[in-house]
Amino acid sequence: MAKHVPISSASHANTASSNALPLPYLPMQWGTPEVIQKRLGVDRNVKNIHFERRSINKPVLSPNHYWKMASTKGGTLIQVIQKIKEPQKVEDLKKDILQTLAPISTTMY
């Protein structure tokens, strides 16, 4: 039976990938209020930005299953892995993502 990872946890995992290889304007950063305020607020005179948060559940069997899916089918993570190229750095990224998902993996049952 598939468990569901809240998207906020997946976003934290995506943050690990953006920390491993900072790329300009990563899609997952559009969900970060500070990034949006910086991109739209100051430079473009946009005021009264409103943010809403909800959860999107992603069906996964385990944190390792999430890694397998995201590293083979997730466009941004695939790009990060391809740009890193160093196997040890990819393993470090995997470890960071799995550690990020570990706290919620016990509550997914």
C-alpha positions as CSV (number, residue, x, y, z in Angstrom):
1,M,0.0,0.0,0.0
2,A,1.4,3.4,-0.9
3,K,2.0,6.0,1.7
4,H,1.7,9.7,1.0
5,V,4.5,12.1,1.5
6,P,3.2,15.6,2.2
7,I,4.5,18.0,-0.5
8,S,6.0,20.2,2.2
9,S,8.3,17.3,3.0
10,A,9.1,16.8,-0.6
11,S,9.8,20.5,-0.9
12,H,12.4,20.1,1.9
13,A,13.9,17.3,-0.1
14,N,14.0,19.5,-3.1
15,T,15.7,22.2,-1.0
16,A,18.5,19.6,-0.4
17,S,18.9,19.3,-4.2
18,S,19.0,23.0,-4.7
19,N,21.6,23.3,-1.9
20,A,23.7,20.6,-3.7
21,L,23.7,22.5,-6.9
22,P,22.2,26.0,-6.9
23,L,20.5,26.6,-10.2
24,P,18.7,29.9,-11.1
25,Y,15.0,29.9,-10.7
26,L,14.3,26.3,-9.6
27,P,10.6,25.5,-9.9
28,M,10.3,24.4,-6.3
29,Q,11.5,27.9,-5.2
30,W,8.3,29.4,-6.5
31,G,6.6,27.9,-3.4
32,T,8.9,29.8,-1.0
33,P,7.4,33.1,0.1
34,E,10.8,34.8,0.7
35,V,11.9,34.0,-2.9
36,I,8.6,35.2,-4.4
37,Q,8.8,38.4,-2.3
38,K,12.3,39.0,-3.5
39,R,11.5,38.3,-7.2
40,L,8.2,40.2,-7.4
41,G,8.0,42.6,-4.4
42,V,11.0,44.9,-4.3
43,D,12.1,45.1,-7.9
44,R,8.7,45.2,-9.5
45,N,6.8,47.3,-6.9
46,V,4.3,44.4,-6.3
47,K,2.5,44.9,-3.0
48,N,0.2,42.8,-0.8
49,I,1.4,39.4,-1.9
50,H,-0.8,36.7,-0.4
51,F,0.4,33.1,0.1
52,E,-1.7,30.0,0.7
53,R,-0.4,26.7,1.8
54,R,-1.9,23.3,1.4
55,S,-0.6,19.7,1.2
56,I,-0.4,17.6,-1.9
57,N,0.2,14.0,-1.1
58,K,2.6,12.0,-3.3
59,P,2.2,8.3,-3.2
60,V,5.4,6.6,-2.2
61,L,6.3,3.3,-0.4
62,S,9.2,4.7,1.5
63,P,11.8,7.4,1.5
64,N,14.0,5.2,-0.7
65,H,11.1,4.8,-3.1
66,Y,10.7,8.6,-3.2
67,W,14.5,8.9,-4.1
68,K,14.2,6.2,-6.8
69,M,11.2,8.0,-8.4
70,A,12.5,11.5,-8.0
71,S,16.0,10.7,-9.2
72,T,14.8,8.8,-12.3
73,K,11.6,10.7,-13.2
74,G,11.8,14.1,-11.5
75,G,13.2,16.6,-14.0
76,T,14.9,18.9,-11.6
77,L,16.6,16.3,-9.5
78,I,17.7,14.5,-12.7
79,Q,19.3,17.7,-13.9
80,V,21.0,18.2,-10.5
81,I,22.4,14.7,-10.5
82,Q,23.6,15.1,-14.1
83,K,25.4,18.3,-13.3
84,I,27.0,17.1,-10.0
85,K,28.6,14.1,-11.9
86,E,30.6,13.1,-8.8
87,P,29.2,9.9,-7.3
88,Q,30.1,10.8,-3.7
89,K,28.2,14.1,-4.0
90,V,25.2,12.3,-5.5
91,E,25.3,9.9,-2.5
92,D,25.5,12.9,-0.1
93,L,22.5,14.4,-1.8
94,K,20.6,11.1,-1.5
95,K,21.5,10.9,2.2
96,D,20.3,14.5,2.8
97,I,17.0,13.8,1.0
98,L,16.5,10.5,2.9
99,Q,17.3,12.2,6.2
100,T,14.8,15.0,5.4
101,L,12.0,12.4,4.7
102,A,12.9,10.1,7.7
103,P,10.8,12.0,10.3
104,I,7.7,11.6,8.3
105,S,8.3,8.1,7.1
106,T,7.3,6.7,10.5
107,T,4.0,8.5,10.4
108,M,3.1,7.4,6.9
109,Y,1.4,4.2,8.0
